[in-house]
Amino acid sequence: DVYKRQGRNLSLEEMDKQSLLHPYTSITDHLEHGPIVIEKGHAARVTDTTGRDYIDAMGGLWCVNIGHGRQEMVDAITEQASKLAYYHLFFSMANEPAIRLADEVLRIAPDHMSKVFFCNSGSEANDTQVKISWYYNNLRGLPQKKKIISRHNGYHGVTAVAASMTGLPANHKSFNLPLDGFLHVTSPHHYFNAEPGETEEEFSERLAKELEQTIEKEDPSTIAAFIAEPVMGAGGVITPPKGYFSRVQAILKKHDILFIADEVICGFGRLGTMFGSDMYELEPDMMSIAKGLTSAYVPMSAAIISEKVWEVLRDGSPETGPFAHGYTYAGHPLAAAAGLKTIEIMLREKLVDNAQKVGNYLQTRLKETFSDNPLVGEVRGVGMMAGVELVADKAKKIPFDPSAKIGPRITQLLLEEGVIHRAILNTLAYAPPLVMTESDVDEMIERDERAVRKLSDELAREGLWTVSYTHLTLPTNREV
């Protein structure tokens, strides 16, 4: 636990503060409090360097689908490393695990998908899809068809292009983003964005009209693609309202606009189907996958393209020459070996079925526990993905002011209860490993309920919240 450097003895925590810049972390808070250092994991639980155990309610970052500590994954990666630790895919070179994994991915993907382009992260996969959409339209003689439409609160990554598609203000305001040509339409969150009395179907119709109006205003000949997560993840676990995607897809086809399904979170069983596209009957032209592809044992992602897109790329190749895009570590043999073993485990252990079964139990238990809680405005989700929305005024659907720091507060209270969650604005998010059992769910929700009760007590003592709501003076301009 102590490392000697330049004559100094540093704990891991102090070394961290002196050496690491952490993603999505308050620099000020981190320098004051330091990190929680996770040392080991097993199934749906992890242990820190002090020996404290936690239920991993987020499966890492929506990604450890097969659970922590799988020895057969270690063995598969080690065996591949002993034969070939690295070789690239440039210039017609290949390695066996990458070839076999591409084939396996296409076996479980929607039938019309045709080719797999490996990357290293979800951000890279979505960046790649944008470049392919531009390339595709250039090959078709439509060089002006370049703009990308996404949704407010959507999350598609943090590289410059991916962050431009992401619809969260924090990813834009300090980075001079979004780039030109990236547009955002309303988030399909019925709870906050529907008009009073508006049904889900009516809400979907209104959003579809907004999308088409945006396309027509910009000129359809300038729009390359629309990107969407089947269920929004980092934007607050937003499930699509009834009829939403059928209306959206019809508009995209009408205007010759590619549909990119961002399956980075939803893919590989998270919703109780292999892909979110299966759940919502989507027919994307392109699919981005990551996270569950290797269950995060080794970094890997992929951009999958349909036969429709592939045919244009293939037919344009004699004139344009090499497809001049790629990453040094794309199709890395160790990552591909991890991906093959992940898919094998998922199919052998029927983890998609377990995600549906235990996911239904999770959704039921969350609703039973929190729906009537005066601090909870909405419980939503599907499969092993859920969100509990904490609100200042349940009757009026008024969110807490950011100054109340609801997210950091509930996260800390949950850590004290031995549960690792992610709080997105005022939403308590769930994305546990797909190996979770019903008894794990019960234990997790019991701990969560205690933390929410403690938060209620703290807020009441501080005068920030009361059940009667009579004293509240809160902003209503939350961007959703």
C-alpha positions in Angstrom: 0.0 0.0 0.0 3.0 2.3 0.2 5.2 3.2 -2.7 8.5 5.0 -2.4 9.2 7.6 -5.1 11.8 10.3 -5.0 12.5 9.7 -1.4 8.8 10.0 -0.4 6.4 7.3 1.0 3.0 7.7 -0.6 -0.2 5.9 0.1 -2.1 4.8 -2.9 -4.7 7.5 -2.1 -2.1 10.2 -2.0 -0.3 8.9 -5.1 -3.6 9.0 -6.9 -4.2 12.7 -5.9 -0.7 13.6 -7.0 -0.7 11.6 -10.3 -4.2 11.0 -11.8 -6.6 13.3 -13.5 -10.0 11.5 -13.0 -12.8 11.6 -15.6 -16.2 13.1 -14.5 -14.8 14.0 -11.1 -14.7 17.3 -9.2 -11.1 18.2 -9.0 -11.7 20.2 -5.8 -13.6 17.4 -4.0 -11.2 14.7 -5.1 -8.1 16.6 -3.8 -9.9 17.0 -0.5 -11.4 13.5 -0.1 -9.3 11.3 -2.4 -10.4 8.1 -4.1 -12.0 4.8 -3.2 -9.5 2.3 -4.5 -11.3 -0.9 -5.7 -9.0 -3.9 -5.3 -11.0 -7.0 -6.4 -14.5 -8.2 -7.5 -16.7 -11.2 -7.7 -20.0 -11.6 -9.5 -22.1 -8.4 -8.6 -19.8 -7.2 -5.8 -16.4 -5.4 -5.4 -14.0 -4.8 -2.5 -11.9 -1.8 -1.8 -8.4 -1.7 -0.4 -9.8 -1.2 3.2 -11.6 -4.6 2.9 -15.1 -3.0 2.5 -17.5 -4.8 0.3 -20.0 -3.1 -2.0 -22.9 -4.2 -4.2 -21.9 -2.9 -7.7 -25.3 -1.6 -8.8 -23.8 0.0 -11.9 -21.8 -3.0 -13.2 -18.7 -0.8 -13.3 -20.0 1.8 -15.8 -22.9 -0.1 -17.3 -20.5 -2.7 -18.6 -19.5 -5.7 -16.5 -22.4 -7.7 -17.8 -21.1 -11.2 -17.0 -20.0 -10.1 -13.5 -16.6 -9.6 -11.9 -13.8 -12.1 -11.3 -14.5 -14.7 -14.0 -11.5 -17.0 -14.0 -12.4 -18.4 -17.4 -12.1 -14.9 -18.9 -8.6 -14.6 -17.3 -7.7 -18.0 -18.8 -9.0 -17.0 -22.3 -7.0 -13.8 -22.3 -3.9 -15.4 -20.9 -4.0 -18.2 -23.5 -4.3 -15.7 -26.3 -1.5 -13.6 -24.9 0.8 -16.7 -24.8 0.2 -17.2 -28.6 -0.2 -13.7 -30.0 -0.5 -10.7 -27.7 -0.9 -8.2 -30.5 -1.3 -7.8 -34.2 -3.2 -5.1 -36.2 -5.9 -5.2 -38.9 -4.3 -2.6 -41.2 -3.3 -3.4 -44.8 -5.3 -6.7 -45.0 -3.6 -8.1 -41.9 -5.7 -10.0 -39.4 -5.7 -12.2 -36.4 -7.9 -15.2 -35.7 -9.8 -13.9 -32.6 -10.8 -10.7 -34.4 -12.1 -12.6 -37.4 -14.1 -15.1 -35.2 -15.5 -12.3 -33.0 -16.7 -10.3 -36.0 -18.5 -13.4 -37.2 -20.0 -14.1 -33.8 -21.2 -10.5 -33.5 -23.0 -10.7 -36.8 -24.6 -14.0 -35.8 -26.4 -12.3 -32.9 -26.9 -8.9 -34.4 -30.0 -8.0 -36.5 -30.0 -10.0 -39.8 -29.4 -7.0 -42.1 -26.1 -6.0 -40.4 -23.1 -6.8 -42.6 -19.7 -5.8 -41.4 -17.9 -5.1 -38.1 -15.3 -2.4 -37.7 -13.5 -2.7 -34.4 -12.5 0.2 -32.2 -11.6 0.7 -28.5 -14.4 2.7 -26.8 -18.0 3.7 -27.4 -16.8 7.2 -28.2 -14.5 5.9 -30.9 -17.3 3.7 -32.3 -19.7 6.7 -32.6 -16.9 8.9 -34.0 -16.4 6.1 -36.6 -20.0 6.0 -37.5 -20.1 9.7 -38.2 -17.1 9.4 -40.5 -18.6 6.4 -42.3 -21.9 8.4 -42.8 -19.9 11.2 -44.3 -17.8 8.8 -46.4 -21.0 7.0 -47.5 -22.6 10.2 -48.7 -19.5 11.4 -50.5 -19.4 8.1 -52.4 -23.0 8.6 -53.4 -22.2 12.1 -54.8 -23.9 13.9 -51.9 -21.1 15.8 -50.2 -23.4 18.3 -48.6 -25.2 15.6 -46.6 -23.2 15.9 -43.4 -25.3 17.2 -40.5 -26.0 14.8 -37.5 -29.1 15.0 -35.4 -29.2 13.6 -31.8 -31.3 14.3 -28.7 -31.0 16.5 -25.7 -29.7 14.4 -22.8 -28.5 11.7 -25.1 -25.0 10.4 -24.4 -22.7 9.2 -27.2 -19.2 9.7 -25.9 -16.7 12.4 -25.2 -14.3 12.7 -28.2 -14.9 16.0 -30.0 -17.4 14.5 -32.5 -19.1 12.1 -30.1 -19.4 14.8 -27.4 -21.0 17.1 -30.1 -23.7 14.4 -30.5 -24.0 14.0 -26.7 -26.8 16.3 -25.5 -25.6 17.1 -22.0 -24.5 20.7 -21.2 -21.6 19.7 -19.0 -20.0 18.0 -22.1 -20.2 21.2 -24.1 -19.9 24.3 -22.0 -16.1 24.2 -21.2 -15.0 22.5 -24.4 -16.3 24.8 -27.1 -18.7 22.2 -28.2 -20.8 21.1 -30.0 -19.1 21.5 -33.4 -21.0 23.0 -36.3 -23.4 20.7 -38.0 -24.6 18.8 -34.9 -28.2 19.4 -33.9 -30.3 18.3 -31.0 -34.0 17.7 -30.6 -36.2 17.1 -27.5 -35.5 14.2 -25.2 -38.2 11.6 -25.3 -38.8 11.8 -21.5 -42.5 11.8 -21.1 -42.4 12.5 -17.3 -40.7 15.9 -17.7 -41.4 16.9 -21.3 -45.0 15.9 -22.0 -47.7 18.5 -22.0 -50.3 18.2 -19.3 -52.6 15.3 -20.2 -50.6 14.3 -23.2 -50.5 10.5 -23.7 -47.2 8.7 -24.6 -48.5 8.2 -28.2 -49.4 11.9 -28.5 -46.0 12.9 -27.1 -44.3 10.6 -29.6 -46.3 12.1 -32.4 -45.3 15.6 -31.3 -41.6 14.7 -31.1 -41.8 13.1 -34.5 -43.2 16.3 -35.9 -40.4 18.3 -34.2 -37.8 16.0 -35.8 -39.3 16.4 -39.3 -39.6 20.1 -38.9 -36.0 20.3 -37.9 -35.0 18.2 -40.9 -37.1 20.3 -43.3 -35.8 23.6 -41.8 -32.1 22.4 -42.2 -32.9 20.9 -45.6 -33.0 17.0 -45.8 -30.2 17.1 -48.4 -27.8 18.3 -45.7 -28.7 15.7 -43.0 -26.5 12.6 -42.9 -27.7 10.7 -39.8 -29.8 10.5 -36.7 -28.3 8.8 -33.6 -30.2 7.5 -30.6 -29.8 5.1 -27.7 -32.7 2.6 -27.6 -32.9 3.5 -23.9 -31.0 6.6 -22.8 -28.3 5.8 -20.3 -26.2 8.7 -18.9 -29.0 11.1 -19.7 -31.1 9.6 -16.9 -32.3 6.1 -18.0 -35.0 7.4 -20.3 -37.2 4.7 -21.9 -38.8 5.6 -25.2 -42.6 6.5 -25.1 -45.0 4.3 -27.0 -44.8 4.6 -30.8 -41.7 6.8 -30.7 -39.2 4.8 -32.7 -41.7 3.6 -35.3 -42.5 7.3 -36.1 -38.9 8.4 -36.1 -37.8 5.6 -38.4 -40.5 6.4 -40.9 -39.3 10.0 -41.1 -35.7 9.0 -41.5 -36.5 6.6 -44.4 -38.6 9.3 -46.0 -35.7 11.8 -46.0 -32.9 9.3 -46.8 -31.2 9.8 -43.4 -29.1 7.0 -41.8 -30.2 5.7 -38.4 -27.3 5.0 -36.0 -28.4 2.9 -33.0 -26.1 3.6 -30.1 -26.2 0.2 -28.4 -23.1 0.8 -26.2 -25.1 0.4 -23.0 -28.2 -1.5 -24.3 -26.4 -4.1 -26.2 -25.5 -7.6 -24.9 -28.5 -8.3 -22.8 -28.9 -5.2 -20.7 -32.6 -4.8 -21.5 -33.5 -8.5 -21.4 -32.9 -8.9 -25.2 -29.6 -9.3 -26.9 -29.8 -5.7 -28.3 -32.1 -2.7 -27.7 -32.9 -2.9 -31.4 -34.5 -6.3 -30.7 -36.6 -4.8 -27.8 -37.9 -1.9 -29.8 -38.0 -3.4 -33.3 -35.4 -1.0 -34.7 -33.9 -1.4 -38.1 -30.7 0.7 -37.9 -28.4 1.3 -40.7 -25.5 1.3 -38.3 -25.0 0.0 -34.7 -22.4 1.1 -32.2 -21.4 -1.5 -29.5 -18.9 -1.6 -26.6 -19.2 -2.2 -22.8 -20.9 -5.6 -22.8 -19.0 -6.8 -25.9 -16.1 -7.8 -23.6 -17.9 -7.1 -20.3 -15.1 -4.5 -19.9 -12.4 -7.2 -19.1 -10.4 -5.6 -22.0 -11.4 -2.4 -23.8 -13.1 -2.9 -27.1 -15.9 -1.5 -29.2 -17.2 -1.8 -32.7 -19.1 0.1 -35.4 -21.4 -2.3 -37.3 -22.7 -1.3 -40.7 -25.7 -2.7 -42.6 -25.6 -4.3 -46.0 -27.0 -1.1 -47.5 -24.0 0.9 -46.2 -21.5 -1.8 -47.0 -22.6 -2.0 -50.7 -21.8 1.7 -51.2 -18.4 1.4 -49.5 -17.6 -1.7 -51.5 -18.7 -0.3 -54.9 -16.9 3.0 -54.3 -13.6 1.4 -53.4 -12.0 1.1 -56.8 -12.2 4.8 -57.3 -11.5 6.1 -53.7 -8.8 3.6 -52.8 -8.1 2.3 -49.2 -10.6 3.0 -46.4 -8.3 5.5 -44.7 -9.6 5.1 -41.1 -8.5 2.9 -38.2 -7.0 2.5 -34.8 -3.7 0.8 -33.8 -5.5 -1.4 -31.3 -8.6 -2.1 -33.3 -9.4 -5.9 -33.2 -6.7 -6.4 -30.6 -6.3 -10.2 -30.1 -6.7 -10.1 -26.3 -9.8 -8.0 -26.5 -11.2 -10.2 -29.2 -10.5 -13.3 -27.1 -12.4 -11.6 -24.2 -15.3 -10.8 -26.5 -15.5 -14.4 -27.8 -15.5 -15.7 -24.2 -18.1 -13.1 -23.1 -20.5 -14.2 -25.8 -19.9 -17.9 -25.0 -20.7 -17.3 -21.3 -23.8 -15.2 -22.1 -25.2 -17.9 -24.4 -24.2 -20.9 -22.2 -25.6 -19.3 -19.0 -28.6 -17.7 -20.7 -27.7 -14.4 -19.2 -30.1 -12.5 -21.5 -32.9 -14.6 -20.1 -31.7 -14.0 -16.6 -31.6 -10.3 -17.3 -35.2 -10.4 -18.4 -36.3 -12.5 -15.4 -34.3 -10.7 -12.7 -34.8 -7.4 -14.5 -38.6 -7.8 -14.3 -38.1 -8.5 -10.6 -35.9 -5.4 -10.2 -38.5 -3.2 -11.9 -41.3 -4.6 -9.7 -39.3 -4.2 -6.5 -38.3 -0.7 -7.3 -41.9 0.4 -8.0 -43.1 -1.3 -4.9 -40.4 0.4 -2.8 -40.3 3.9 -4.2 -43.4 4.7 -6.3 -45.2 6.1 -3.3 -42.2 7.7 -1.7 -42.8 11.5 -1.6 -39.2 12.2 -2.6 -39.6 10.0 -5.8 -41.3 11.4 -8.8 -40.8 8.5 -11.2 -39.5 4.9 -11.3 -38.7 3.9 -14.9 -36.6 1.3 -16.7 -36.6 -2.0 -18.5 -34.6 -5.2 -17.9 -31.5 -4.6 -15.8 -31.5 -0.9 -16.4 -33.6 1.5 -14.2 -33.8 5.0 -12.9 -35.4 6.4 -9.7 -36.1 10.2 -10.2 -35.8 12.2 -7.0 -37.9 15.4 -7.0 -38.4 18.4 -4.9 -42.2 18.5 -5.6 -43.8 15.3 -6.6 -47.2 16.8 -7.4 -45.8 19.5 -9.7 -42.8 17.5 -11.0 -40.3 20.1 -9.9 -36.7 18.9 -9.8 -34.3 19.9 -7.1 -32.1 22.9 -7.7 -28.5 21.8 -8.7 -27.3 23.7 -5.6 -28.9 21.1 -3.4 -26.3 18.6 -4.8 -28.8 15.7 -4.6 -26.6 13.5 -6.8 -23.4 13.7 -4.8 -25.4 13.4 -1.5 -27.3 10.3 -2.4 -24.2 8.7 -3.9 -22.3 9.2 -0.6 -25.2 7.9 1.5 -25.3 4.8 -0.7 -21.6 4.2 -0.4 -22.0 4.3 3.4 -24.7 1.6 2.9 -22.3 -0.5 0.8 -23.8 0.1 -2.6 -22.1 1.8 -5.6 -24.6 3.7 -7.7 -24.4 6.5 -10.2 -26.5 9.5 -9.6 -27.3 11.3 -12.9 -28.5 14.8 -12.0 -31.3 13.8 -9.6 -31.7 10.2 -11.0 -30.5 7.2 -9.1 -29.4 4.8 -11.9 -29.2 1.0 -11.9 -27.3 -1.2 -14.3 -26.0 -4.2 -12.3 -24.2 -7.2 -13.7 -26.6 -9.6 -15.5 -25.6 -12.4 -13.1 -27.4 -10.6 -10.3 -30.0 -12.8 -8.4 -33.3 -11.8 -6.9 -31.8 -12.0 -3.4 -29.1 -9.6 -4.6 -31.8 -7.3 -5.8 -33.6 -7.5 -2.4 -30.4 -6.7 -0.5 -29.6 -3.8 -2.8 -33.0 -2.2 -2.6 -33.1 -2.5 1.2 -29.8 -0.6 1.3 -31.0 1.9 -1.2 -34.2 2.6 0.7 -32.3 3.3 3.9 -30.1 5.8 2.0 -33.1 7.6 0.4 -34.7 7.8 3.9 -31.6 9.3 5.3 -31.5 11.8 2.4 -35.1 12.8 3.1 -34.3 13.4 6.8 -31.2 15.5 5.9 -33.1 17.6 3.4 -35.9 18.2 5.8 -33.5 19.2 8.6 -31.8 21.7 6.3 -35.2 23.1 5.1 -34.5 22.1 1.5 -37.5 19.8 1.3 -40.8 19.0 3.0 -43.6 16.6 2.2 -46.0 19.6 2.0 -43.8 21.4 -0.6 -45.3 24.7 0.6 -42.1 26.6 1.1 -40.3 25.7 -2.2 -39.0 28.4 -4.5 -37.2 26.4 -7.2 -36.3 26.9 -10.8 -38.3 25.1 -13.5 -35.8 25.5 -16.4 -34.2 22.1 -16.1 -33.0 21.1 -19.6 -34.4 17.7 -20.4 
